[in-house]
């Protein structure tokens, strides 16, 4: 099971103590809730994909999420960012080529 560790300055920790009864519990709950929301989105997309393509839906949420990544139904945020940056670079290069053609 992966572990995420964060380091805060004393001032940041004091701020979190002001905002939450337990900074540790607050941080764990915030991350856990974001994971739940992401997994809900993945399950929804994967079930829809399976139904649209007459594929048997995996039986547990854990299996659905694993199936989604294993079958490229979803991608990590890092991969999506890389793809978006590559697409933006390609568009910029294409626009630059068109601009150069217009000035010649």
Secondary structure, DSSP 8 states (H G I E B T S, - for coil): ---------HHHHHHHHHH-S-HHHHHHHHHHHHHHHHHHHHHHHHHHHHHHTT----SSHHHHHHHHHHTTSS--HHHHHHHHHHHHHHHHHHHHHHHHHHH-
